[in-house]
Amino acid sequence: MTHQVRAVVARAKGAPVSLETITVPDPGPGEALVRIEACGVCHTDLHYREGGISDDFPFLLGHEAAGIVESVGAGVADVAPGDFVILNWRAVCGQCRACLRGRPWYCFDTRNAKQKMTLADGTELSPALGIGAFAEKTLVAAGQCTKVDRAASAAAAGLLGCGVMAGLGAAVNTGGVGRGDSVAVIGCGGVGAAAVAGAYLAGAAKIIAVDVDDRKLEVAGKLGATHTVNSRDADPVAAIRELTGGFGADVVVEAVGRPETYEQAFYARDLAGTVVLVGVPTPEMKLELPLLDVFGRGGALKSSWYGDCLPGRDFPMLIDLYLQGRLDLDAFVTETIALDGVEAAFERMREGGVLRSVVVL
């Protein structure tokens, strides 16, 4: 059996997305069919549309999603029809060298659905990050579904599927922020704002949010930032040092992904401090730092991919914190839109006025 559903498709590099009818097959072994309730509009979707990730057009966009499992294929035991799930794009295999060494958050062989979703004419679609959730239904590997409490808002819960988890995990999992630490976050879009929230959850004593947009800094303050710096008006390195007794922050999260902001993060950390890169650079970007400074300042320079998370461990815990009122996921939802509003949401994303537009079905 197959399912005819509406979905947002990117047919060609740089072209506006279109709302089309696609064909979704019933799940095969190890797969799950999920009815999407909400899906965030992430910068990664825009990168796919613009050909910045690959040229495997047409793409079925959307990956930051939550919904209800409708059916599962043979051999699936962890989720069942009726479960409310958050989709993730790192379904660990349990068998690769990273998993076998006890580091499954680095899994080198994550799972995706084997069957293909198609356009009406049979053309195979490439689902964004192996998910493709700007659709009424999508087909994924069952391991990409993490069951969470149904009481959570789908619009808020789905954001854990990418941006919020990436930023929060960069602070907590990768950066190891702990009680009493000083933390600086450079770039306070959706990912950076989540890093602020993560540092607050971890008990950081001082959280310095840096951005060029006062609207984003205001949101960062609501999520736990104790200080804000508009780097259009002040040198962020000098400001961070001044706010930390002249030393620099224990952990600096760089959530922009540019050489100049990474250099700021490098010099804004304390001796033996940690820099975490979670912002995504483009292929042509280069970084130049004096090697003596890298040696002499000690500490750690890390990158964080998906917040070094384990969805099965982290998603249910964070949803519990959300339902207890301790993690304000709703603050990340700037607006809700329909499926046909994705292209306009991309434009608002470029303008910088939103943390997340969320498609609600």
Contacts in CASP RR format, 6 or more apart in sequence:
PFRMAT RR
TARGET T0000
AUTHOR 0000-0000-0000
METHOD contacts of the structure
MODEL  1
MTHQVRAVVARAKGAPVSLETITVPDPGPGEALVRIEACGVCHTDLHYRE
GGISDDFPFLLGHEAAGIVESVGAGVADVAPGDFVILNWRAVCGQCRACL
RGRPWYCFDTRNAKQKMTLADGTELSPALGIGAFAEKTLVAAGQCTKVDR
AASAAAAGLLGCGVMAGLGAAVNTGGVGRGDSVAVIGCGGVGAAAVAGAY
LAGAAKIIAVDVDDRKLEVAGKLGATHTVNSRDADPVAAIRELTGGFGAD
VVVEAVGRPETYEQAFYARDLAGTVVLVGVPTPEMKLELPLLDVFGRGGA
LKSSWYGDCLPGRDFPMLIDLYLQGRLDLDAFVTETIALDGVEAAFERMR
EGGVLRSVVVL
1 25 0 8 1.000
1 26 0 8 1.000
2 23 0 8 1.000
2 24 0 8 1.000
2 25 0 8 1.000
2 26 0 8 1.000
3 23 0 8 1.000
3 24 0 8 1.000
3 25 0 8 1.000
3 26 0 8 1.000
3 33 0 8 1.000
3 137 0 8 1.000
4 21 0 8 1.000
4 22 0 8 1.000
4 23 0 8 1.000
4 24 0 8 1.000
5 21 0 8 1.000
5 22 0 8 1.000
5 24 0 8 1.000
5 135 0 8 1.000
5 136 0 8 1.000
5 137 0 8 1.000
6 19 0 8 1.000
6 20 0 8 1.000
6 21 0 8 1.000
6 22 0 8 1.000
6 135 0 8 1.000
6 136 0 8 1.000
6 339 0 8 1.000
7 19 0 8 1.000
7 20 0 8 1.000
7 21 0 8 1.000
7 22 0 8 1.000
7 60 0 8 1.000
7 132 0 8 1.000
7 134 0 8 1.000
7 135 0 8 1.000
7 136 0 8 1.000
7 339 0 8 1.000
8 17 0 8 1.000
8 18 0 8 1.000
8 19 0 8 1.000
8 20 0 8 1.000
8 60 0 8 1.000
8 61 0 8 1.000
8 62 0 8 1.000
8 134 0 8 1.000
8 135 0 8 1.000
8 339 0 8 1.000
8 342 0 8 1.000
8 359 0 8 1.000
9 17 0 8 1.000
9 18 0 8 1.000
9 19 0 8 1.000
9 20 0 8 1.000
9 22 0 8 1.000
9 58 0 8 1.000
9 59 0 8 1.000
9 60 0 8 1.000
9 61 0 8 1.000
9 119 0 8 1.000
9 125 0 8 1.000
10 17 0 8 1.000
10 48 0 8 1.000
10 49 0 8 1.000
10 57 0 8 1.000
10 58 0 8 1.000
10 59 0 8 1.000
10 61 0 8 1.000
11 18 0 8 1.000
11 57 0 8 1.000
11 58 0 8 1.000
12 57 0 8 1.000
12 58 0 8 1.000
13 49 0 8 1.000
13 50 0 8 1.000
13 51 0 8 1.000
13 55 0 8 1.000
13 57 0 8 1.000
14 49 0 8 1.000
14 50 0 8 1.000
14 51 0 8 1.000
15 49 0 8 1.000
16 343 0 8 1.000
17 49 0 8 1.000
17 61 0 8 1.000
17 342 0 8 1.000
17 343 0 8 1.000
17 346 0 8 1.000
19 339 0 8 1.000
19 340 0 8 1.000
20 119 0 8 1.000
20 120 0 8 1.000
21 120 0 8 1.000
22 60 0 8 1.000
22 117 0 8 1.000
22 118 0 8 1.000
22 119 0 8 1.000
22 120 0 8 1.000
22 125 0 8 1.000
22 135 0 8 1.000
23 117 0 8 1.000
23 118 0 8 1.000
23 119 0 8 1.000
23 120 0 8 1.000
23 122 0 8 1.000
24 33 0 8 1.000
24 117 0 8 1.000
24 135 0 8 1.000
24 137 0 8 1.000
24 138 0 8 1.000
24 139 0 8 1.000
25 115 0 8 1.000
25 116 0 8 1.000
25 117 0 8 1.000
25 139 0 8 1.000
26 33 0 8 1.000
26 71 0 8 1.000
26 73 0 8 1.000
27 33 0 8 1.000
27 71 0 8 1.000
27 72 0 8 1.000
27 73 0 8 1.000
27 76 0 8 1.000
27 113 0 8 1.000
27 115 0 8 1.000
27 139 0 8 1.000
27 142 0 8 1.000
28 73 0 8 1.000
28 74 0 8 1.000
28 114 0 8 1.000
28 115 0 8 1.000
29 73 0 8 1.000
29 74 0 8 1.000
29 75 0 8 1.000
29 76 0 8 1.000
30 72 0 8 1.000
30 73 0 8 1.000
30 74 0 8 1.000
30 75 0 8 1.000
30 76 0 8 1.000
30 141 0 8 1.000
30 142 0 8 1.000
30 143 0 8 1.000
31 72 0 8 1.000
31 73 0 8 1.000
31 76 0 8 1.000
31 113 0 8 1.000
31 114 0 8 1.000
31 115 0 8 1.000
31 139 0 8 1.000
31 140 0 8 1.000
31 141 0 8 1.000
31 142 0 8 1.000
32 69 0 8 1.000
32 71 0 8 1.000
32 72 0 8 1.000
32 73 0 8 1.000
32 76 0 8 1.000
32 79 0 8 1.000
32 139 0 8 1.000
32 140 0 8 1.000
32 141 0 8 1.000
32 142 0 8 1.000
32 143 0 8 1.000
32 144 0 8 1.000
32 145 0 8 1.000
33 69 0 8 1.000
33 70 0 8 1.000
33 71 0 8 1.000
33 72 0 8 1.000
33 137 0 8 1.000
33 138 0 8 1.000
33 139 0 8 1.000
34 65 0 8 1.000
34 67 0 8 1.000
34 68 0 8 1.000
34 69 0 8 1.000
34 70 0 8 1.000
34 85 0 8 1.000
34 87 0 8 1.000
34 133 0 8 1.000
34 137 0 8 1.000
34 138 0 8 1.000
34 139 0 8 1.000
34 140 0 8 1.000
34 145 0 8 1.000
35 67 0 8 1.000
35 68 0 8 1.000
35 69 0 8 1.000
35 70 0 8 1.000
35 136 0 8 1.000
35 137 0 8 1.000
36 65 0 8 1.000
36 66 0 8 1.000
36 67 0 8 1.000
36 133 0 8 1.000
36 135 0 8 1.000
36 136 0 8 1.000
36 137 0 8 1.000
36 138 0 8 1.000
36 361 0 8 1.000
37 65 0 8 1.000
37 66 0 8 1.000
37 67 0 8 1.000
37 68 0 8 1.000
37 154 0 8 1.000
37 360 0 8 1.000
37 361 0 8 1.000
38 65 0 8 1.000
38 66 0 8 1.000
38 67 0 8 1.000
38 153 0 8 1.000
38 154 0 8 1.000
38 155 0 8 1.000
38 157 0 8 1.000
38 158 0 8 1.000
38 336 0 8 1.000
38 358 0 8 1.000
38 359 0 8 1.000
38 360 0 8 1.000
38 361 0 8 1.000
39 62 0 8 1.000
39 63 0 8 1.000
39 64 0 8 1.000
39 65 0 8 1.000
39 66 0 8 1.000
39 133 0 8 1.000
39 134 0 8 1.000
39 158 0 8 1.000
39 358 0 8 1.000
39 359 0 8 1.000
39 361 0 8 1.000
40 62 0 8 1.000
40 64 0 8 1.000
40 65 0 8 1.000
40 155 0 8 1.000
40 158 0 8 1.000
40 159 0 8 1.000
40 162 0 8 1.000
40 356 0 8 1.000
40 357 0 8 1.000
40 358 0 8 1.000
40 359 0 8 1.000
41 62 0 8 1.000
41 64 0 8 1.000
41 337 0 8 1.000
41 342 0 8 1.000
41 345 0 8 1.000
41 346 0 8 1.000
41 349 0 8 1.000
41 356 0 8 1.000
41 357 0 8 1.000
41 358 0 8 1.000
41 359 0 8 1.000
42 62 0 8 1.000
42 63 0 8 1.000
42 64 0 8 1.000
42 162 0 8 1.000
42 163 0 8 1.000
42 356 0 8 1.000
43 280 0 8 1.000
43 349 0 8 1.000
44 53 0 8 1.000
44 63 0 8 1.000
44 128 0 8 1.000
44 129 0 8 1.000
44 162 0 8 1.000
44 280 0 8 1.000
45 61 0 8 1.000
45 62 0 8 1.000
45 63 0 8 1.000
45 128 0 8 1.000
45 134 0 8 1.000
45 342 0 8 1.000
45 346 0 8 1.000
46 346 0 8 1.000
46 349 0 8 1.000
46 350 0 8 1.000
47 53 0 8 1.000
47 280 0 8 1.000
48 54 0 8 1.000
48 59 0 8 1.000
48 61 0 8 1.000
48 128 0 8 1.000
49 59 0 8 1.000
49 61 0 8 1.000
49 346 0 8 1.000
51 57 0 8 1.000
52 282 0 8 1.000
54 126 0 8 1.000
56 126 0 8 1.000
57 126 0 8 1.000
58 119 0 8 1.000
58 123 0 8 1.000
58 125 0 8 1.000
58 126 0 8 1.000
59 125 0 8 1.000
59 126 0 8 1.000
59 127 0 8 1.000
59 128 0 8 1.000
60 117 0 8 1.000
60 125 0 8 1.000
60 126 0 8 1.000
60 127 0 8 1.000
60 128 0 8 1.000
60 132 0 8 1.000
60 134 0 8 1.000
60 135 0 8 1.000
60 138 0 8 1.000
61 128 0 8 1.000
61 132 0 8 1.000
61 134 0 8 1.000
61 342 0 8 1.000
62 128 0 8 1.000
62 129 0 8 1.000
62 131 0 8 1.000
62 132 0 8 1.000
62 133 0 8 1.000
62 134 0 8 1.000
62 135 0 8 1.000
63 87 0 8 1.000
63 89 0 8 1.000
63 127 0 8 1.000
63 128 0 8 1.000
63 129 0 8 1.000
63 130 0 8 1.000
63 131 0 8 1.000
63 132 0 8 1.000
63 133 0 8 1.000
63 161 0 8 1.000
63 162 0 8 1.000
64 133 0 8 1.000
64 158 0 8 1.000
64 159 0 8 1.000
64 161 0 8 1.000
64 162 0 8 1.000
64 163 0 8 1.000
64 356 0 8 1.000
65 86 0 8 1.000
65 87 0 8 1.000
65 131 0 8 1.000
65 132 0 8 1.000
65 133 0 8 1.000
65 138 0 8 1.000
65 158 0 8 1.000
65 161 0 8 1.000
66 84 0 8 1.000
66 85 0 8 1.000
66 86 0 8 1.000
66 87 0 8 1.000
66 148 0 8 1.000
66 152 0 8 1.000
66 154 0 8 1.000
66 155 0 8 1.000
66 157 0 8 1.000
66 158 0 8 1.000
67 84 0 8 1.000
67 85 0 8 1.000
67 86 0 8 1.000
67 87 0 8 1.000
67 154 0 8 1.000
68 82 0 8 1.000
68 83 0 8 1.000
68 84 0 8 1.000
68 85 0 8 1.000
69 79 0 8 1.000
69 80 0 8 1.000
69 81 0 8 1.000
69 82 0 8 1.000
69 83 0 8 1.000
69 85 0 8 1.000
69 145 0 8 1.000
70 81 0 8 1.000
70 82 0 8 1.000
70 137 0 8 1.000
71 81 0 8 1.000
72 79 0 8 1.000
72 80 0 8 1.000
72 81 0 8 1.000
72 142 0 8 1.000
73 142 0 8 1.000
76 142 0 8 1.000
78 142 0 8 1.000
78 143 0 8 1.000
78 145 0 8 1.000
78 147 0 8 1.000
79 85 0 8 1.000
79 142 0 8 1.000
79 143 0 8 1.000
79 145 0 8 1.000
79 147 0 8 1.000
83 145 0 8 1.000
83 147 0 8 1.000
84 147 0 8 1.000
84 148 0 8 1.000
84 149 0 8 1.000
84 150 0 8 1.000
84 152 0 8 1.000
84 154 0 8 1.000
84 157 0 8 1.000
85 145 0 8 1.000
85 146 0 8 1.000
85 147 0 8 1.000
85 148 0 8 1.000
86 145 0 8 1.000
86 146 0 8 1.000
86 148 0 8 1.000
86 157 0 8 1.000
86 158 0 8 1.000
86 160 0 8 1.000
86 161 0 8 1.000
86 311 0 8 1.000
86 315 0 8 1.000
86 319 0 8 1.000
87 131 0 8 1.000
87 133 0 8 1.000
87 138 0 8 1.000
87 140 0 8 1.000
87 144 0 8 1.000
87 145 0 8 1.000
87 146 0 8 1.000
87 158 0 8 1.000
87 161 0 8 1.000
88 143 0 8 1.000
88 144 0 8 1.000
88 145 0 8 1.000
88 146 0 8 1.000
88 161 0 8 1.000
88 311 0 8 1.000
88 315 0 8 1.000
89 110 0 8 1.000
89 129 0 8 1.000
89 130 0 8 1.000
89 131 0 8 1.000
89 144 0 8 1.000
89 161 0 8 1.000
89 162 0 8 1.000
89 306 0 8 1.000
90 105 0 8 1.000
90 107 0 8 1.000
90 110 0 8 1.000
90 306 0 8 1.000
90 309 0 8 1.000
90 311 0 8 1.000
91 110 0 8 1.000
91 111 0 8 1.000
91 112 0 8 1.000
91 141 0 8 1.000
91 142 0 8 1.000
91 143 0 8 1.000
91 144 0 8 1.000
91 311 0 8 1.000
92 99 0 8 1.000
92 104 0 8 1.000
92 105 0 8 1.000
92 107 0 8 1.000
92 110 0 8 1.000
92 111 0 8 1.000
92 310 0 8 1.000
93 99 0 8 1.000
93 107 0 8 1.000
93 109 0 8 1.000
93 110 0 8 1.000
93 111 0 8 1.000
94 100 0 8 1.000
94 104 0 8 1.000
94 107 0 8 1.000
95 109 0 8 1.000
96 107 0 8 1.000
96 108 0 8 1.000
96 109 0 8 1.000
97 108 0 8 1.000
98 104 0 8 1.000
98 106 0 8 1.000
98 107 0 8 1.000
98 108 0 8 1.000
99 107 0 8 1.000
104 310 0 8 1.000
105 173 0 8 1.000
105 306 0 8 1.000
105 307 0 8 1.000
105 308 0 8 1.000
105 309 0 8 1.000
105 310 0 8 1.000
106 308 0 8 1.000
111 141 0 8 1.000
111 143 0 8 1.000
111 144 0 8 1.000
112 127 0 8 1.000
112 130 0 8 1.000
112 140 0 8 1.000
112 141 0 8 1.000
112 144 0 8 1.000
113 127 0 8 1.000
113 130 0 8 1.000
113 139 0 8 1.000
113 140 0 8 1.000
113 141 0 8 1.000
115 139 0 8 1.000
116 124 0 8 1.000
116 125 0 8 1.000
117 124 0 8 1.000
117 125 0 8 1.000
117 127 0 8 1.000
117 132 0 8 1.000
117 135 0 8 1.000
117 138 0 8 1.000
117 139 0 8 1.000
118 124 0 8 1.000
118 125 0 8 1.000
119 125 0 8 1.000
125 132 0 8 1.000
127 138 0 8 1.000
129 162 0 8 1.000
130 140 0 8 1.000
130 144 0 8 1.000
131 138 0 8 1.000
131 140 0 8 1.000
131 144 0 8 1.000
132 138 0 8 1.000
134 339 0 8 1.000
134 342 0 8 1.000
134 359 0 8 1.000
136 339 0 8 1.000
136 361 0 8 1.000
146 311 0 8 1.000
146 312 0 8 1.000
146 315 0 8 1.000
146 316 0 8 1.000
147 316 0 8 1.000
148 157 0 8 1.000
148 315 0 8 1.000
148 316 0 8 1.000
148 319 0 8 1.000
149 316 0 8 1.000
149 319 0 8 1.000
149 320 0 8 1.000
149 323 0 8 1.000
151 323 0 8 1.000
152 319 0 8 1.000
152 322 0 8 1.000
152 323 0 8 1.000
152 329 0 8 1.000
153 329 0 8 1.000
153 330 0 8 1.000
154 360 0 8 1.000
155 333 0 8 1.000
155 336 0 8 1.000
155 358 0 8 1.000
155 360 0 8 1.000
156 322 0 8 1.000
156 329 0 8 1.000
156 330 0 8 1.000
156 332 0 8 1.000
156 333 0 8 1.000
157 319 0 8 1.000
157 322 0 8 1.000
157 329 0 8 1.000
159 329 0 8 1.000
159 332 0 8 1.000
159 333 0 8 1.000
159 356 0 8 1.000
159 358 0 8 1.000
160 314 0 8 1.000
160 315 0 8 1.000
160 318 0 8 1.000
160 319 0 8 1.000
160 329 0 8 1.000
161 311 0 8 1.000
161 315 0 8 1.000
162 306 0 8 1.000
163 190 0 8 1.000
163 191 0 8 1.000
163 194 0 8 1.000
164 190 0 8 1.000
164 191 0 8 1.000
164 194 0 8 1.000
164 197 0 8 1.000
164 329 0 8 1.000
164 332 0 8 1.000
165 194 0 8 1.000
165 306 0 8 1.000
165 307 0 8 1.000
165 309 0 8 1.000
165 311 0 8 1.000
165 314 0 8 1.000
165 315 0 8 1.000
165 318 0 8 1.000
166 191 0 8 1.000
166 194 0 8 1.000
166 278 0 8 1.000
166 304 0 8 1.000
166 306 0 8 1.000
166 307 0 8 1.000
167 190 0 8 1.000
167 191 0 8 1.000
167 192 0 8 1.000
167 194 0 8 1.000
167 195 0 8 1.000
167 198 0 8 1.000
167 253 0 8 1.000
167 255 0 8 1.000
167 278 0 8 1.000
167 304 0 8 1.000
167 307 0 8 1.000
168 194 0 8 1.000
168 195 0 8 1.000
168 197 0 8 1.000
168 198 0 8 1.000
168 201 0 8 1.000
168 307 0 8 1.000
168 318 0 8 1.000
169 194 0 8 1.000
169 195 0 8 1.000
169 198 0 8 1.000
169 304 0 8 1.000
169 307 0 8 1.000
169 308 0 8 1.000
169 309 0 8 1.000
169 314 0 8 1.000
170 191 0 8 1.000
170 192 0 8 1.000
170 195 0 8 1.000
170 253 0 8 1.000
170 255 0 8 1.000
170 276 0 8 1.000
170 278 0 8 1.000
170 304 0 8 1.000
170 307 0 8 1.000
170 308 0 8 1.000
171 177 0 8 1.000
171 183 0 8 1.000
171 185 0 8 1.000
171 195 0 8 1.000
171 196 0 8 1.000
171 198 0 8 1.000
171 199 0 8 1.000
171 202 0 8 1.000
171 251 0 8 1.000
171 253 0 8 1.000
171 276 0 8 1.000
172 198 0 8 1.000
172 199 0 8 1.000
172 201 0 8 1.000
172 202 0 8 1.000
173 304 0 8 1.000
173 307 0 8 1.000
173 308 0 8 1.000
173 309 0 8 1.000
173 314 0 8 1.000
174 276 0 8 1.000
174 278 0 8 1.000
174 302 0 8 1.000
174 303 0 8 1.000
174 304 0 8 1.000
174 307 0 8 1.000
174 308 0 8 1.000
175 251 0 8 1.000
175 253 0 8 1.000
175 274 0 8 1.000
175 276 0 8 1.000
175 302 0 8 1.000
175 304 0 8 1.000
176 202 0 8 1.000
176 251 0 8 1.000
176 274 0 8 1.000
177 183 0 8 1.000
177 198 0 8 1.000
177 199 0 8 1.000
177 202 0 8 1.000
177 203 0 8 1.000
177 204 0 8 1.000
177 250 0 8 1.000
177 251 0 8 1.000
178 202 0 8 1.000
178 203 0 8 1.000
178 204 0 8 1.000
179 202 0 8 1.000
179 203 0 8 1.000
179 204 0 8 1.000
179 205 0 8 1.000
180 203 0 8 1.000
180 204 0 8 1.000
180 205 0 8 1.000
180 206 0 8 1.000
181 199 0 8 1.000
181 202 0 8 1.000
181 203 0 8 1.000
181 204 0 8 1.000
181 205 0 8 1.000
181 206 0 8 1.000
181 250 0 8 1.000
181 251 0 8 1.000
182 204 0 8 1.000
182 205 0 8 1.000
182 206 0 8 1.000
182 207 0 8 1.000
182 208 0 8 1.000
182 243 0 8 1.000
182 244 0 8 1.000
182 248 0 8 1.000
182 249 0 8 1.000
182 250 0 8 1.000
182 251 0 8 1.000
182 270 0 8 1.000
183 195 0 8 1.000
183 199 0 8 1.000
183 204 0 8 1.000
183 206 0 8 1.000
183 207 0 8 1.000
183 208 0 8 1.000
183 249 0 8 1.000
183 250 0 8 1.000
183 251 0 8 1.000
183 252 0 8 1.000
183 253 0 8 1.000
184 207 0 8 1.000
184 208 0 8 1.000
184 209 0 8 1.000
184 210 0 8 1.000
184 236 0 8 1.000
184 240 0 8 1.000
184 248 0 8 1.000
184 249 0 8 1.000
184 251 0 8 1.000
184 252 0 8 1.000
184 253 0 8 1.000
184 265 0 8 1.000
184 268 0 8 1.000
184 269 0 8 1.000
185 192 0 8 1.000
185 195 0 8 1.000
185 196 0 8 1.000
185 199 0 8 1.000
185 207 0 8 1.000
185 208 0 8 1.000
185 209 0 8 1.000
185 210 0 8 1.000
185 220 0 8 1.000
185 225 0 8 1.000
185 252 0 8 1.000
185 253 0 8 1.000
185 255 0 8 1.000
186 210 0 8 1.000
186 211 0 8 1.000
186 231 0 8 1.000
186 236 0 8 1.000
186 252 0 8 1.000
186 253 0 8 1.000
186 254 0 8 1.000
186 255 0 8 1.000
186 256 0 8 1.000
186 261 0 8 1.000
186 264 0 8 1.000
186 265 0 8 1.000
186 268 0 8 1.000
187 209 0 8 1.000
187 210 0 8 1.000
187 211 0 8 1.000
187 216 0 8 1.000
187 254 0 8 1.000
187 255 0 8 1.000
187 256 0 8 1.000
187 261 0 8 1.000
188 196 0 8 1.000
188 209 0 8 1.000
188 210 0 8 1.000
188 211 0 8 1.000
188 213 0 8 1.000
188 216 0 8 1.000
188 217 0 8 1.000
188 219 0 8 1.000
188 220 0 8 1.000
188 225 0 8 1.000
188 255 0 8 1.000
189 211 0 8 1.000
189 216 0 8 1.000
189 255 0 8 1.000
189 355 0 8 1.000
190 332 0 8 1.000
190 355 0 8 1.000
190 356 0 8 1.000
191 255 0 8 1.000
191 278 0 8 1.000
191 279 0 8 1.000
192 220 0 8 1.000
192 253 0 8 1.000
192 255 0 8 1.000
192 278 0 8 1.000
193 216 0 8 1.000
193 219 0 8 1.000
193 220 0 8 1.000
193 223 0 8 1.000
193 331 0 8 1.000
193 332 0 8 1.000
193 355 0 8 1.000
194 332 0 8 1.000
195 253 0 8 1.000
195 255 0 8 1.000
195 278 0 8 1.000
196 207 0 8 1.000
196 209 0 8 1.000
196 220 0 8 1.000
196 221 0 8 1.000
196 223 0 8 1.000
196 224 0 8 1.000
196 225 0 8 1.000
197 223 0 8 1.000
197 224 0 8 1.000
197 327 0 8 1.000
197 328 0 8 1.000
199 207 0 8 1.000
199 224 0 8 1.000
199 251 0 8 1.000
199 253 0 8 1.000
200 207 0 8 1.000
200 223 0 8 1.000
200 224 0 8 1.000
200 225 0 8 1.000
201 321 0 8 1.000
201 326 0 8 1.000
201 327 0 8 1.000
204 251 0 8 1.000
205 226 0 8 1.000
206 226 0 8 1.000
206 227 0 8 1.000
206 243 0 8 1.000
206 244 0 8 1.000
206 249 0 8 1.000
207 224 0 8 1.000
207 225 0 8 1.000
207 226 0 8 1.000
207 227 0 8 1.000
208 225 0 8 1.000
208 226 0 8 1.000
208 227 0 8 1.000
208 228 0 8 1.000
208 229 0 8 1.000
208 239 0 8 1.000
208 240 0 8 1.000
208 243 0 8 1.000
208 244 0 8 1.000
208 249 0 8 1.000
209 216 0 8 1.000
209 217 0 8 1.000
209 220 0 8 1.000
209 221 0 8 1.000
209 225 0 8 1.000
209 227 0 8 1.000
209 228 0 8 1.000
209 229 0 8 1.000
210 228 0 8 1.000
210 229 0 8 1.000
210 230 0 8 1.000
210 231 0 8 1.000
210 236 0 8 1.000
210 239 0 8 1.000
210 240 0 8 1.000
210 264 0 8 1.000
211 217 0 8 1.000
211 220 0 8 1.000
211 228 0 8 1.000
211 229 0 8 1.000
211 230 0 8 1.000
211 231 0 8 1.000
212 230 0 8 1.000
212 231 0 8 1.000
212 232 0 8 1.000
213 230 0 8 1.000
213 352 0 8 1.000
213 353 0 8 1.000
214 230 0 8 1.000
215 353 0 8 1.000
216 352 0 8 1.000
216 355 0 8 1.000
217 225 0 8 1.000
217 228 0 8 1.000
217 229 0 8 1.000
217 230 0 8 1.000
218 228 0 8 1.000
219 331 0 8 1.000
219 355 0 8 1.000
220 228 0 8 1.000
221 228 0 8 1.000
222 328 0 8 1.000
222 331 0 8 1.000
223 328 0 8 1.000
223 331 0 8 1.000
227 243 0 8 1.000
229 236 0 8 1.000
229 239 0 8 1.000
229 240 0 8 1.000
231 264 0 8 1.000
236 264 0 8 1.000
236 268 0 8 1.000
237 264 0 8 1.000
237 267 0 8 1.000
237 268 0 8 1.000
240 248 0 8 1.000
240 249 0 8 1.000
240 252 0 8 1.000
240 268 0 8 1.000
241 247 0 8 1.000
241 248 0 8 1.000
241 268 0 8 1.000
244 270 0 8 1.000
247 270 0 8 1.000
247 271 0 8 1.000
248 268 0 8 1.000
248 269 0 8 1.000
248 270 0 8 1.000
249 268 0 8 1.000
249 269 0 8 1.000
249 270 0 8 1.000
249 273 0 8 1.000
250 269 0 8 1.000
250 270 0 8 1.000
250 273 0 8 1.000
250 274 0 8 1.000
251 269 0 8 1.000
251 273 0 8 1.000
251 274 0 8 1.000
251 275 0 8 1.000
251 276 0 8 1.000
252 265 0 8 1.000
252 266 0 8 1.000
252 268 0 8 1.000
252 269 0 8 1.000
252 273 0 8 1.000
252 274 0 8 1.000
252 275 0 8 1.000
252 276 0 8 1.000
253 265 0 8 1.000
253 276 0 8 1.000
253 278 0 8 1.000
254 261 0 8 1.000
254 262 0 8 1.000
254 264 0 8 1.000
254 265 0 8 1.000
254 275 0 8 1.000
254 276 0 8 1.000
254 277 0 8 1.000
254 278 0 8 1.000
254 279 0 8 1.000
255 278 0 8 1.000
255 279 0 8 1.000
256 262 0 8 1.000
256 279 0 8 1.000
257 277 0 8 1.000
257 279 0 8 1.000
257 280 0 8 1.000
257 281 0 8 1.000
257 285 0 8 1.000
258 281 0 8 1.000
258 285 0 8 1.000
259 281 0 8 1.000
259 285 0 8 1.000
259 286 0 8 1.000
259 287 0 8 1.000
259 288 0 8 1.000
262 275 0 8 1.000
262 277 0 8 1.000
262 287 0 8 1.000
263 287 0 8 1.000
263 289 0 8 1.000
265 275 0 8 1.000
265 277 0 8 1.000
266 275 0 8 1.000
266 289 0 8 1.000
266 293 0 8 1.000
266 297 0 8 1.000
266 301 0 8 1.000
269 275 0 8 1.000
269 297 0 8 1.000
269 299 0 8 1.000
271 297 0 8 1.000
271 298 0 8 1.000
271 299 0 8 1.000
272 297 0 8 1.000
272 298 0 8 1.000
272 299 0 8 1.000
273 297 0 8 1.000
273 298 0 8 1.000
273 299 0 8 1.000
273 300 0 8 1.000
274 299 0 8 1.000
274 300 0 8 1.000
274 301 0 8 1.000
274 302 0 8 1.000
275 300 0 8 1.000
275 301 0 8 1.000
275 302 0 8 1.000
276 302 0 8 1.000
276 303 0 8 1.000
276 304 0 8 1.000
277 301 0 8 1.000
277 302 0 8 1.000
277 303 0 8 1.000
277 304 0 8 1.000
278 303 0 8 1.000
278 304 0 8 1.000
278 307 0 8 1.000
294 301 0 8 1.000
318 327 0 8 1.000
318 329 0 8 1.000
321 327 0 8 1.000
322 328 0 8 1.000
322 329 0 8 1.000
331 355 0 8 1.000
332 355 0 8 1.000
332 356 0 8 1.000
333 355 0 8 1.000
333 356 0 8 1.000
333 358 0 8 1.000
334 353 0 8 1.000
334 354 0 8 1.000
334 355 0 8 1.000
334 356 0 8 1.000
334 357 0 8 1.000
335 345 0 8 1.000
335 354 0 8 1.000
335 357 0 8 1.000
335 358 0 8 1.000
336 357 0 8 1.000
336 358 0 8 1.000
336 359 0 8 1.000
336 360 0 8 1.000
337 344 0 8 1.000
337 345 0 8 1.000
337 357 0 8 1.000
337 358 0 8 1.000
337 359 0 8 1.000
337 360 0 8 1.000
338 359 0 8 1.000
338 360 0 8 1.000
339 359 0 8 1.000
339 361 0 8 1.000
341 359 0 8 1.000
342 359 0 8 1.000
345 354 0 8 1.000
345 357 0 8 1.000
348 354 0 8 1.000
348 357 0 8 1.000
349 357 0 8 1.000
END
